């Protein structure tokens, strides 16, 4: 069965103002100009969120498979057709049980993989991570989790200054798992050592990191300046000022910038009380903070809102779509399958109106409402 979707098509190289995407089964088979009397809606690639803890009142952080399905469905309704389930710093038993619970969801395509944000993080820069669970990296733990997941474990965030971190990064790289630098008090030199060891992602750059200084540049400058590193940015106006987002993406370019949500279960939900990694969170005016000290605790962001924020900050529509789909897909090794409107890739599309709000979502050639 062949489906054709017409509109203003955003490809990695530009916009086809009057175009057509042809889909057969679950694949894009053609992208071409299609003269029409009107431009129609925006047609953009399905979003790829490589860092999210939950949404719609459901969380990934407890390792519950039913909750994970519901969280993924919530984000799918906002255009995220590919996502990693991000956990927070947890005891090893929970890391194991979550891996076992989520591996079938990865095999079924509900999730693109598991992201362990911690527990191998800096106490000084733990942010909303539970300090009770932080510890040095364990090669035995990582090897066992990778084996248990059978390909489900796709990314691990760790602080390179912790004892054994460089060996852990080398292990992850050798096993095909993305090593990310985050929640770190590392120096510029320690961060470069992590990159040399194989780290290829910067976890929500600027946040949960030693602040940059012109005499002590720290991890931010190292990550922004490293040619082989994709830098995550939380484009919600809370984690980053719009000017910081615009500046940082001008340094990295769209090929090294990935928009993420860092969303918690409160995304899409009313203000109120929530939980993250065993810690109480209060959401006020859509901003999530730890109840105990007011630390930012993830976000209530969705990827469509992140795209709108990036465009409002001055990023072009083409570059914003690359940052929301193409670059993060490549960052986690899926660039040959998803992340762009291009022939041969999975037919993941988001139809947006002129205000860049979601009208319709297609995943693998099927409209979501169907």
N, C-alpha and C positions, 0 to 999 in steps of 0.2 A: 504494500500500500504506500502510495506517495502523497505527501502533504506539502503544500506550498504556503509559506508565510511571507507576506509582503509588508514593506515599510522602510524606514530609515535604518539601514543595517550598519552596525558598528563592527568593523573588522579590526584586527591588530594594526593595520596600516592606514585606515581612514574610514570615512563614512560613505556608504552608497546611498545617496539621498532618495532614490527610487529604486528599490531592489527587491529581490526575491530569494528566500532560502528554500531550497528543495530538500525534503527529507524522505528517505525510504527506510521503513522499519525504524531502527534506532539511530541511524547515521545521517549526517549531512552529506548529500550527494552533489549539490551544486549551490553556488552563491553567485548571483549575477544581477546586472541592472535589469530593471523591469519598468519601462516607461509607464507612467500613470498620471492621472489628472491631479493627484494629491500625494504628498509624501507619506502620510500615515504615521503610525506610532513608531517609537524607537524599538528596534530589535537588537538586543544586546546578548552577549554570552551569559549562560548561567553562572552565577557567582560561585566562587570557591573560597570558603572560609576555613583557614588552617588553624584557627584558634578560637574556640567557643566552648563554654562550659555548660550551656543549656539555654532554655528559652521557653516561653509559653507556659511557665509554671513548672517546668520539668528540668531535671539536671542530669548531666553526665557524671558528676563527681562522686556519686554513690555506687556506681557500677551496676545500676538497675537497668536491665535490657528494655523493659516496657517504657520506662521514663526516657531512655535514649531514643526509642522510636518516636515518642511524642515530641521530644525536643527537635529531632531532625525534621519532623513534619511541620512544626512551627516555622523553622527557618526556611524550609522549602517553599512555604507560602509567601515568603518574602524574597524569593528568587535564588536562594542558595541551593544549588543542585548538587554540590560536592562539599562535604565538610569533614573535618577531623573532630572526634570527640575528645575534648581536652579535660583531663583530670587535674586536680590540684595536689599539693604535697600531702601524701597519705602514708599510712603504715604499709609495709610490704604485702601483708595479707590482702588488703583492699586492692592494691595494684594487681595482684594475681587474680582475684575474683572478678575484677572489672575486665581484665584481659580475656578471661574465659567467657564472660558474659557477652562481650562486644565482638569477639572474633566471628561468631556466626552472622552478626549484622554487617560486618565488613564483607564477608563472603557473599551475602545477599545483596550487597550494593547500597544498603541503607546508610552506611558510614563509609568514608574513604580510608579510615584508619583511626588509630588511637594516638593521642599526643599526651605524653606525661610531662606536665609543667611542674617539675620537681619530682622528688623531694630534695634533689641535690643542689640546693640553692643557698644563697648568702643570707645569714641571719640579719645582717645589717641592712640588707635591701630586700627583705622578704615581702614588703608591701602587705597585701591581704592574704598571703600564704600563712598557714598555721605554723608558727615557729616550733611547736612541739614535735613536728614530724620531720624537721630538716636534718639532714645528715650527709656525710661524704658519699660519693658515688661508690657503688659496689658492682664490680664486674660480674660476680656470680648472680646478683639480682637481675642485672640487665640481660645476661645470657639466658637466664631461665625465662624471663618475660618474653624475650624475642622468640624462643623456642615454643613457648606456650601459645603465643599469638599466631604462629605460622603465617607471618606476613602482615598481621593486623597492626603491630606496633610500627608506626611510621615516623614519629618524631619524639625527641626527648629534649627538654630544656634544662640546662644546668649552668652553674656558675663556675667559670674556668679556674678561679683561684682556690677552689676546694681541693683538699688532698685527693689525688687520684683522678682528677677531672680530665686531664689531658689523655690519660690512658683510656678513660671511658669514651671520650670523643673518638679516639682512634678505633676502639671496638665498634662503636655505633656505625661509623663510616664503613668499616670492613664488612658489617652485616647488612648494609643497605638501608640503615635507619638514619634519618636526618638528625644531626646534632645542632641544637640551637643554643645561643648564648643569651641568658636572661637572668633577672633577679640577681644581679651581680655587683660586687664592689671592686671588680678587677681593675687593674691599671690598664693603660693603653697597651703596654707591652704584653701583659698577660692575655689580653683579648686577642692580640695578633698571634700569640702562641696557640690559642684555641683555634683560630682560623687556619693556621698552618697545620694543625693536627687533623682538621677535617670539618670544622663547624661551618655551616653554610647559611644559617638563618639567625637573625637578631630578633629576639622575642620582645614584642611591643617596645620598640626602641624609644629611649628617653625615660620610659616608666619602669620603675623597679631597677634602676641603674644609678651608679655614681654619676652625679651631674657633671656635664662637661665644663672644663675650665681651660683658659688659654695656656696655662702653664702645666696643668695636669689633665690632659684631654680625656682620659678614661675610656670606657667602652664605647660611648656614643660616637666619638670621632672615628675610632677604629672600625666600627661596624659600617658607618656611613661611607667611609672611604675605601672599603675593601671590595675589590672588583667582583669577587665570587660570592658575596653575601647578599641575600635578600632580606630587607629590613621590614618588619611588620610595623604598621601604624594604626592606632585606634583613632579613627576620624569621627569623634563625637563632640569635639569642642570642650571636653572636660579633661581627658587624658592629655590632649595636645591643643594648644592655641592654633587657630587656623593659620596664623603666620608661620608657626613652627612647622606645621604640616607642609605648607607651600615651600618653605625653605628646604626642608629635608628631602622632599621629592625632587626638588630641582638639583640636589646633589646626587641622589641615587639614580634619577631618571626612572621612568615607569617600568623598566625591565628589572629593577632591583627594589621596587617598592610594592608591598603587599598590604592592601587594606584588610583588616580583621575586625571582628566585633568584640572579642574577649567577653562575650555576653554571658550572663548568669541566668538562672531560672527566671529572674524578674523581668527579662526582656518580654515586651508585649503584655505585661501585667500591671495592675495598679500599684501606686506607691504603697509601701507597707514594710513588714518585717519578713526577711528571708534568711537563708543560711548558705554558707560557703565553706566547705572543708571543716565543718564543726564549729564555725564561728558565726555569730549573729551579724546580720547585715540589715541596714535600714535604707530603704529607697525613698528619697524625697525629691520631688520635681524631676523624677526620672534618673536621678544620680544615685548610684549604689555606693555606700560607705560602711566600713565596719562600725558596729555599734560602740565598741570599746574606745576607739580613738579617732574615728572619722577618716581613716585611710580609705582611699578609693578602692573599691572591691569589685573589680570587673566592670561591666557596663550593662545597659539595657538596650544596646544598639542592635540593629539589623543591617544586613549588607546593603539593602537598597538605600537606607538612610545614610550609610557610610559613603556610598557613591554620590548621593546628593550633596553631602558635606564637602567632599573633595572637589566637586565641580564648582560649588559656591566659593571655595577657597582659591579658585583660579586654575585648577587642573582641567585640561581639555577633556571632552567627552571620550575621545579615543584613548587617551592616556589613563583616565579614570577606570575605564573598562579593562584595560590591561592590568591595572593595579588590583582590580576586584576579581579578576578571573584568570587571565593568561599567566601573569607572573606567579601568583600563588600556586597555580596548577603545576607549573614548571618546578617551583621550589620543592614540592613534595614528590617529584618524579612522575607526575601524571600529565605532563604537557603534550604527550603524544596521543592522549585520549580525550581530554576535556580542556575547557578554558578559553575557547575561541570559536568564532563562527567561521569554520573552514572545512573544506571538503575532507571527508574521511573521519572527522571527529564525531563523538557522540552528540546527538541532537539535543543539546541543553540550551534553551532560549528563555529570555525574559522579555516580555512585551511591556514597555513603559509608556506612559502618557507624556505630554509635553512638560509636566512638572516632575518627571522622572519617578512617578509612583507606579507601583506594579499593577498592571492590568491582567496579565495572564502569565503562567509559567509552564514551560515544557521541559520534561526530563526524559531523556532517552526516547524521544519521538512521541511521547504521550503527554497531552495536556494534563496538568495536575488535577483539575476538577473532574477529569474523566477517570 
